[in-house]
Amino acid sequence: MRLPLNLSDFDYFLPSELIAQTAVTPRSTSRLMVLKGDDLEHRRFYQLPEYLQQGDVIAINQSRVMKNKLIGRKSTGAAAEMILMQPVDENTVRCRIKCSRVRVGNVFEFDDLLAEVVEQQNDIFIVQFNRPVKEIVDHYLYPNPPYIHRAVGEEYQTVYARTPGSLAAPTAGLHFTPHLIRRIKAMGVQFATVTLHVGFGTFLPVRDTSITGHRMEAEYFEITPETAQAIQNANRLFVVGTTTLKALETSAQETGQIQPGKGWSELFIYPGYRFRMPVKGLVTNFHLPKSTLMLLVSAFYGRERVLAAYAEAVKQRYRFFSLGDATLMLK
């Protein structure tokens, strides 16, 4: 049987008006599509505890979104948006630039800041500022996904975000509220935290028609001994978000044991991948067509089931992507 390894196999129709531009309030009132094999249920996120029991462990990603966006203009007057990534030295940083015809030698102005493009590496630019990078943090704004057409703020952070480092939110966790977390803990369910700093690979398109040629950007992750022990002792394991699942799978041994530690993950999960972690349920949002995250959930739950669920979500007018509704995929 042929595995679906062509990018077109992971496409679906999505009306643009279903792309969520704001989060619901309170967050836990977002809709939750629960998938059980070929069956599905339409619920609300605050009903998640109905699928949990004492002794379960919920793994979450505590990474916090950094303010790292600059809004300004190219010296020619063209509007520009710059997302800063890793520093190269005191005044120089890797970044992505949203502006027409960016070339080496271009100069950008952000109020009293000047930045010159000194090198280009495919979609990444190396820019040199007229001031040390650490001195310009007051100019930063939160980055927002390209499909959200407004500035985002604290609504783009999970309530349990702790460690700054992500360029995009681990959005499956946006549905949790402090009250819901207290309810779940009162049931005897434990939360175990991992850290995976979401990089631009989340937004990069798969360029090859055959997905096996795609290469993921490296993302930094950490798993503590306490988290590894909690997961090993779990009655059942629930995972919140594809980033959390990626961190666990990167650290998992063939036996399913989690190895605590830190490092960089370039793991690319697509159909045919053999999961090592015994995950009972995956909480995740609805993902972009033909994206690496669509490939990951298809690997976890089956392409046909995922596409059928997405078609039903469109029919039922679910809200899609980062600020939208959620799914619970139960094994």
Residue pairs with C-beta under 8 A, 6 or more apart in sequence:
3 271
3 272
4 10
4 271
4 298
4 303
5 210
5 211
5 212
5 270
5 271
5 272
6 209
6 210
6 211
7 206
7 208
7 209
7 210
7 211
7 290
8 209
8 290
9 303
10 211
10 289
10 290
10 291
10 294
10 295
10 298
10 303
10 307
11 289
11 290
12 289
12 307
12 310
12 311
12 314
13 314
14 289
14 314
14 320
15 314
18 314
18 317
18 318
18 319
18 320
18 324
19 147
19 148
19 319
19 320
19 321
19 324
20 148
20 319
20 320
20 321
20 322
20 323
20 324
20 325
21 148
21 149
21 150
21 323
22 150
22 155
22 323
23 30
23 155
23 174
23 323
24 30
24 319
26 177
27 45
27 159
27 174
27 175
27 176
27 177
28 44
28 45
28 46
28 175
28 176
28 177
28 179
28 180
29 44
29 45
29 46
30 44
30 45
30 175
30 319
30 324
30 325
30 326
31 42
31 43
31 44
31 45
31 318
31 319
31 325
31 326
32 42
32 43
32 44
32 45
32 47
32 48
32 175
32 325
32 326
32 327
32 328
33 40
33 41
33 42
33 43
33 309
33 312
33 313
33 318
33 325
33 326
33 327
33 328
34 40
34 41
34 42
34 43
34 51
34 327
34 328
34 330
35 301
35 305
35 309
35 327
35 328
35 329
35 330
36 330
37 305
38 305
38 308
40 309
40 312
42 316
43 50
45 175
45 180
45 325
45 326
46 180
48 180
48 184
48 283
48 328
49 180
49 183
49 184
49 187
49 189
51 281
51 328
51 330
52 58
52 184
52 187
52 189
52 238
53 187
53 189
53 235
53 236
54 187
54 188
54 189
54 235
55 188
55 189
55 234
55 235
55 236
56 189
56 190
56 234
56 235
56 236
56 237
56 238
56 280
57 189
57 190
57 191
57 192
57 230
57 231
57 233
57 234
57 235
57 236
57 237
57 238
58 184
58 189
58 190
58 191
58 192
58 238
58 239
58 240
59 191
59 192
59 193
59 194
59 227
59 231
59 237
59 238
59 239
59 240
59 244
59 248
60 158
60 160
60 170
60 173
60 176
60 191
60 192
60 193
60 194
60 240
60 241
60 244
61 158
61 170
61 173
61 193
61 194
61 195
61 196
61 240
61 241
61 243
61 244
61 247
62 158
62 160
62 161
62 162
62 163
62 193
62 194
62 195
63 161
63 162
63 163
63 164
63 165
63 166
63 170
63 195
63 196
63 197
63 198
63 243
64 157
64 161
64 162
64 163
64 164
64 165
64 166
65 142
65 143
65 156
65 157
65 161
65 164
65 166
65 167
65 168
65 169
65 198
66 140
66 164
66 165
66 166
66 167
67 137
67 140
67 141
67 142
68 83
68 84
68 85
68 140
68 143
68 167
69 81
69 82
69 83
69 84
69 140
69 141
69 142
69 143
69 144
70 81
70 82
70 83
70 84
70 110
70 113
70 115
70 139
70 140
70 141
71 80
71 81
71 110
71 141
72 80
72 82
72 108
72 109
72 110
72 111
72 113
73 79
73 80
73 108
73 109
74 80
74 99
74 102
74 106
74 107
74 108
74 109
75 106
75 107
75 108
75 109
78 99
78 100
79 99
80 97
80 98
80 99
80 108
81 97
81 98
81 99
82 95
82 96
82 97
82 98
82 108
82 110
82 115
82 127
83 95
83 96
83 97
83 98
83 143
83 167
83 200
84 93
84 94
84 95
84 133
84 140
85 93
85 94
85 95
85 96
85 124
85 167
85 199
85 200
86 93
86 94
87 93
87 94
87 133
88 94
88 126
90 132
90 133
90 134
91 128
91 129
91 130
91 131
91 132
91 133
92 118
92 126
92 127
92 128
92 129
92 133
93 126
93 127
93 129
93 133
94 121
94 124
94 125
94 126
95 124
95 125
95 126
95 127
96 123
96 124
96 125
96 200
97 108
97 117
97 125
97 127
99 108
102 117
102 120
102 125
103 117
103 120
104 117
104 118
104 119
104 120
105 116
105 117
106 116
106 117
107 114
107 115
107 116
107 117
108 114
108 115
108 116
108 117
108 127
110 139
111 139
113 129
113 130
113 131
113 136
113 139
114 129
114 130
115 127
115 128
115 129
115 130
116 127
116 128
117 125
117 126
117 127
118 126
118 127
118 128
119 125
119 126
120 126
123 204
129 136
141 151
142 151
142 152
142 153
142 156
143 167
143 168
144 150
144 151
144 152
144 156
145 168
145 203
145 321
145 322
146 203
147 288
147 321
147 322
148 321
148 322
148 323
152 323
155 174
155 323
156 169
156 174
156 322
156 323
157 169
158 169
158 170
158 173
158 174
158 176
159 173
159 176
159 177
159 178
159 181
160 173
160 176
160 181
160 191
160 193
161 169
161 173
162 193
163 195
163 197
165 195
165 197
165 220
166 197
166 198
166 199
167 197
167 198
167 199
167 200
167 202
168 198
168 199
168 200
168 202
168 203
168 322
169 198
169 322
170 196
170 198
170 240
170 241
170 243
170 244
171 241
171 285
171 321
171 322
171 323
172 240
172 241
172 242
172 244
172 283
172 284
172 285
172 326
173 240
173 241
174 322
174 323
175 283
175 326
176 240
181 191
184 191
185 191
190 230
190 234
192 226
192 227
192 230
192 231
193 224
193 227
194 221
194 222
194 223
194 227
194 244
194 247
194 248
195 220
195 221
195 222
195 223
195 247
196 219
196 220
196 221
196 243
196 244
196 246
196 247
196 265
197 219
197 220
197 221
198 219
198 243
199 217
199 218
199 219
200 217
201 216
201 217
201 219
201 292
202 292
202 293
204 217
204 292
205 290
205 291
206 214
206 290
206 291
206 292
206 295
207 214
208 214
211 270
211 295
212 270
214 268
214 292
215 266
215 268
216 265
216 266
216 267
216 268
216 292
217 266
218 264
218 265
218 266
219 243
219 246
219 264
219 265
219 266
220 262
220 263
220 264
220 265
221 246
221 247
221 250
221 251
221 262
221 263
221 264
221 265
222 261
222 262
223 247
223 248
223 251
223 258
223 259
223 260
223 261
223 262
224 260
225 260
227 258
227 260
228 251
228 258
228 259
228 260
231 237
231 248
231 258
232 257
232 258
236 280
236 281
237 277
237 278
237 279
237 280
238 279
238 280
238 281
238 282
238 283
239 245
239 248
239 277
239 279
239 281
239 282
239 283
240 283
240 284
241 283
241 284
242 282
242 284
242 287
242 293
242 296
242 297
245 269
245 277
245 279
245 282
245 296
245 300
246 265
246 267
246 269
246 296
247 265
248 258
248 277
249 267
249 269
249 275
249 276
249 277
250 263
250 265
250 267
251 258
251 259
251 260
251 261
252 258
252 259
252 276
252 277
253 259
253 276
254 276
255 276
256 276
256 277
256 278
258 277
268 292
269 295
269 296
269 299
269 300
270 292
270 295
270 296
270 298
270 299
271 295
271 298
271 299
271 303
272 299
273 299
275 299
275 300
279 300
279 331
280 330
280 331
281 328
281 329
281 330
281 331
282 297
282 300
282 301
282 328
282 329
283 326
283 327
283 328
284 293
284 297
284 326
284 327
284 329
285 320
285 321
285 322
285 324
285 325
285 326
285 327
286 310
286 313
286 318
286 319
286 320
286 321
286 324
286 325
286 326
286 327
287 293
287 294
287 297
287 321
288 294
288 321
294 306
297 306
297 327
297 329
298 306
298 307
300 329
301 329
309 327
313 320
313 325
318 324
318 325
319 325
